[in-house]
Amino acid sequence: MKSWQARGTGGADALFRRHVHLVFVTKYRLGVFDDEMLTRCEEIMRKVCEDFEAELKEFNGERDHVHLLVHYPPKVAVSKLVNSLKGVSARRIRQEFTGRINRAIMHGHLWSPSYFSASCGGAPLAIVRQYIEQQKRPL
């Protein structure tokens, strides 16, 4: 597992392993995702994480939400990462799956403006991964 090293004040070094569990819900909790859309959403979000020098460790979802487990460096603000993940994925998913997403009902938005974020530093990562893997992904 990758760790990030940072030079602290006074020349002291520190190692960081930061993980965050994120959940994004579709606008009005509409069930728009199928397996193909979730697969594409994962690809998009994996690329966004790479742009932030973060790593998408786990991804899964159901018809109306997605779960992510992200390993990120200390220089990354989770709020900025979330804004990019939601913004880029919404734009690309709407472009690529226009016929499957009813823009009139969702008012041009894919994601609800809110999201869930939990630090996973204290929880065993295997437990968080297992929870994400157990989502009932649509066919």
Disulfide bonds with the S-S distance in Angstrom:
none
